[in-house]
Amino acid sequence: MGKYIIAGNWKMNKTPAEAKELIEAIAPLVKDATCDVIVGVPFVDLPVALEATRGTNIGVAAQNCHWEKSGAFTGEISADMLQAMGVGYVILGHSERRTYFGDTDVTVAKRTRAALDAGLTVILCVGEYLEQREQGITSEVVDMQVKVALGGVSREELSRIIIAYEPVWAIGTGRTATDLQANEVCAHIRGTLASLYDDEAAKAVTIQYGGSMNAGNAESLLAQPDVDGGLIGGASLKPADFATIVAAAK
Ligand code: 13P
């Protein structure tokens, strides 16, 4: 399946000085990782994160980008600006952006297009609300999110797409999806990718699980055949816990 990738999503946490300290604590603990390791930091922490990760095996992600290259969009950051700084990855479509800041499948698709055009790798987040799971429409919801976001994405560009399946009800709640629930949806997404592209392309995509993944439950989640990594919130701010999750991804 896809290459194992463990990414931290720090959300709106850590000042630049704190970010430097956290990366310096994480780096020695993950230096022998057999998976890819990424930290997704607030925009203002990007310079210090790029500096602190230089010469390490840790990649740096931003947590969003705008779809235009520049212009009258107060408060926004473009994909080109991230690329110019040396940022390699961007998290897009996180449920917190969709829920609190009005991101939609369509704007996530536009952001994805801009990020790919700028040469970035996208961590595309999808996932259902609890009500949707209870209604039995999880597959339809994630299919819609995946299909709209990847609408204009070529088979070649798919190598710069990582998908993070994050059931909204599991984010920050301590309520993790079961191993089987996580695998079921990740496998479903892979099937959808196969229908959009082909089997070989679908197999090569890293599909992460996210939602209360921690040092205690990571190993069994990551052992599932269609779970190729994790997008980690709270536990990514704790160096030892994050390193335990990274070590479990093999
Ligand atoms: P938690 O790991 O804190 O549940 O957050 C998951 C998440 O939203 C990662 O993007």
Boltz pocket constraint, residues with backbone or C-beta under 6 A from the ligand:
constraints:
  - pocket:
      binder: B
      contacts: [[A, 9], [A, 94], [A, 166], [A, 170], [A, 171], [A, 172], [A, 173], [A, 174], [A, 210], [A, 211], [A, 212], [A, 213], [A, 231], [A, 232], [A, 233], [A, 234], [A, 235]]
      max_distance: 6.0
